[in-house]
Amino acid sequence: MKTRTVYLVMAAALVVFGAGCMTRHKIEVAPMHITIDVNVRVDKALGNFFDDLDAAEDKLQSPGQSDKNE
């Protein structure tokens, strides 16, 4: 009977101290929003491309001809 009581006391102490050592951490996972703006690069590349075309067109036109769009 005495050993049974000792085991019960030890089990109760283990439960009480074991429960006191538990820690809980709240982990929150927030969504990530990533925006990549490539409009500036595309705009510069298109501008360079059309500037080159305009320069080539100006070279092809003779000085005596006028531009019909102007």
C-alpha atoms as an extended CHARMM CRD file, in Angstrom:
* protein
*
        70  EXT
         1         1  MET       CA              0.0000000000        0.0000000000        0.0000000000  PROA      1               0.0000000000
         2         2  LYS       CA              2.8540000000        2.3510000000        0.8260000000  PROA      2               0.0000000000
         3         3  THR       CA              4.5290000000        1.8770000000       -2.5770000000  PROA      3               0.0000000000
         4         4  ARG       CA              1.2190000000        2.4190000000       -4.3220000000  PROA      4               0.0000000000
         5         5  THR       CA              0.8140000000        5.7860000000       -2.5890000000  PROA      5               0.0000000000
         6         6  VAL       CA              4.3640000000        6.7560000000       -3.4930000000  PROA      6               0.0000000000
         7         7  TYR       CA              3.7120000000        5.9410000000       -7.1470000000  PROA      7               0.0000000000
         8         8  LEU       CA              0.4650000000        7.9260000000       -7.1290000000  PROA      8               0.0000000000
         9         9  VAL       CA              2.1860000000       10.9570000000       -5.5750000000  PROA      9               0.0000000000
        10        10  MET       CA              5.0420000000       10.7370000000       -8.0640000000  PROA      10              0.0000000000
        11        11  ALA       CA              2.6000000000       10.4310000000      -10.9960000000  PROA      11              0.0000000000
        12        12  ALA       CA              0.5790000000       13.4200000000       -9.7380000000  PROA      12              0.0000000000
        13        13  ALA       CA              3.7630000000       15.4850000000       -9.3150000000  PROA      13              0.0000000000
        14        14  LEU       CA              4.8950000000       14.5340000000      -12.8090000000  PROA      14              0.0000000000
        15        15  VAL       CA              1.5550000000       15.6180000000      -14.3030000000  PROA      15              0.0000000000
        16        16  VAL       CA              1.5350000000       18.9180000000      -12.3940000000  PROA      16              0.0000000000
        17        17  PHE       CA              5.1520000000       19.8260000000      -13.1870000000  PROA      17              0.0000000000
        18        18  GLY       CA              4.9260000000       18.5220000000      -16.7550000000  PROA      18              0.0000000000
        19        19  ALA       CA              1.8850000000       20.6540000000      -17.4940000000  PROA      19              0.0000000000
        20        20  GLY       CA              3.6170000000       23.7070000000      -16.0180000000  PROA      20              0.0000000000
        21        21  CYS       CA              6.5810000000       23.3580000000      -18.3890000000  PROA      21              0.0000000000
        22        22  MET       CA              4.5150000000       23.5110000000      -21.5530000000  PROA      22              0.0000000000
        23        23  THR       CA              4.8210000000       26.6670000000      -23.5950000000  PROA      23              0.0000000000
        24        24  ARG       CA              2.5150000000       27.7960000000      -26.3310000000  PROA      24              0.0000000000
        25        25  HSD       CA              3.5280000000       30.0420000000      -29.1630000000  PROA      25              0.0000000000
        26        26  LYS       CA              1.0290000000       31.6120000000      -31.4900000000  PROA      26              0.0000000000
        27        27  ILE       CA              2.3920000000       31.4650000000      -35.0230000000  PROA      27              0.0000000000
        28        28  GLU       CA              0.6440000000       33.6430000000      -37.5590000000  PROA      28              0.0000000000
        29        29  VAL       CA              1.3550000000       33.2110000000      -41.2430000000  PROA      29              0.0000000000
        30        30  ALA       CA              0.5250000000       36.3810000000      -43.1230000000  PROA      30              0.0000000000
        31        31  PRO       CA              0.1850000000       36.4220000000      -46.9090000000  PROA      31              0.0000000000
        32        32  MET       CA              2.9460000000       38.1090000000      -48.8700000000  PROA      32              0.0000000000
        33        33  HSD       CA              2.1020000000       40.5050000000      -51.6870000000  PROA      33              0.0000000000
        34        34  ILE       CA              4.8450000000       41.1540000000      -54.2150000000  PROA      34              0.0000000000
        35        35  THR       CA              4.3540000000       43.6260000000      -57.0380000000  PROA      35              0.0000000000
        36        36  ILE       CA              6.9660000000       43.8430000000      -59.7560000000  PROA      36              0.0000000000
        37        37  ASP       CA              6.6700000000       46.8200000000      -62.0450000000  PROA      37              0.0000000000
        38        38  VAL       CA              8.3380000000       46.2090000000      -65.4010000000  PROA      38              0.0000000000
        39        39  ASN       CA              6.4990000000       48.9570000000      -67.2410000000  PROA      39              0.0000000000
        40        40  VAL       CA              9.4620000000       51.3280000000      -66.9650000000  PROA      40              0.0000000000
        41        41  ARG       CA             11.8690000000       48.8910000000      -68.6010000000  PROA      41              0.0000000000
        42        42  VAL       CA              9.4220000000       48.0350000000      -71.3770000000  PROA      42              0.0000000000
        43        43  ASP       CA              8.6600000000       51.7110000000      -71.9610000000  PROA      43              0.0000000000
        44        44  LYS       CA             12.3780000000       52.5520000000      -72.2470000000  PROA      44              0.0000000000
        45        45  ALA       CA             13.0240000000       49.6170000000      -74.5660000000  PROA      45              0.0000000000
        46        46  LEU       CA             10.1100000000       50.5780000000      -76.8300000000  PROA      46              0.0000000000
        47        47  GLY       CA             11.2140000000       54.2130000000      -76.7830000000  PROA      47              0.0000000000
        48        48  ASN       CA             14.7370000000       53.2570000000      -77.8300000000  PROA      48              0.0000000000
        49        49  PHE       CA             13.4050000000       50.9450000000      -80.5330000000  PROA      49              0.0000000000
        50        50  PHE       CA             11.1130000000       53.5760000000      -82.0500000000  PROA      50              0.0000000000
        51        51  ASP       CA             13.7590000000       56.3090000000      -81.7080000000  PROA      51              0.0000000000
        52        52  ASP       CA             16.0790000000       54.1120000000      -83.7640000000  PROA      52              0.0000000000
        53        53  LEU       CA             13.3350000000       53.6240000000      -86.3710000000  PROA      53              0.0000000000
        54        54  ASP       CA             12.6540000000       57.3650000000      -86.4990000000  PROA      54              0.0000000000
        55        55  ALA       CA             16.3660000000       58.0870000000      -86.9460000000  PROA      55              0.0000000000
        56        56  ALA       CA             16.6250000000       55.5180000000      -89.7420000000  PROA      56              0.0000000000
        57        57  GLU       CA             13.5190000000       56.9900000000      -91.4220000000  PROA      57              0.0000000000
        58        58  ASP       CA             15.0220000000       60.4810000000      -91.2450000000  PROA      58              0.0000000000
        59        59  LYS       CA             18.1920000000       59.2000000000      -92.9160000000  PROA      59              0.0000000000
        60        60  LEU       CA             16.1920000000       57.5760000000      -95.7100000000  PROA      60              0.0000000000
        61        61  GLN       CA             14.1740000000       60.6990000000      -96.5120000000  PROA      61              0.0000000000
        62        62  SER       CA             15.8240000000       63.1540000000      -98.8250000000  PROA      62              0.0000000000
        63        63  PRO       CA             16.1680000000       66.7550000000      -97.6020000000  PROA      63              0.0000000000
        64        64  GLY       CA             13.7730000000       68.0670000000     -100.2670000000  PROA      64              0.0000000000
        65        65  GLN       CA             10.7970000000       65.8660000000      -99.2770000000  PROA      65              0.0000000000
        66        66  SER       CA              8.4310000000       66.9510000000      -96.5590000000  PROA      66              0.0000000000
        67        67  ASP       CA              6.8160000000       64.6040000000      -94.0690000000  PROA      67              0.0000000000
        68        68  LYS       CA              3.1010000000       64.0450000000      -94.8600000000  PROA      68              0.0000000000
        69        69  ASN       CA              2.2070000000       63.4530000000      -91.1700000000  PROA      69              0.0000000000
        70        70  GLU       CA              3.3060000000       66.8980000000      -90.0510000000  PROA      70              0.0000000000
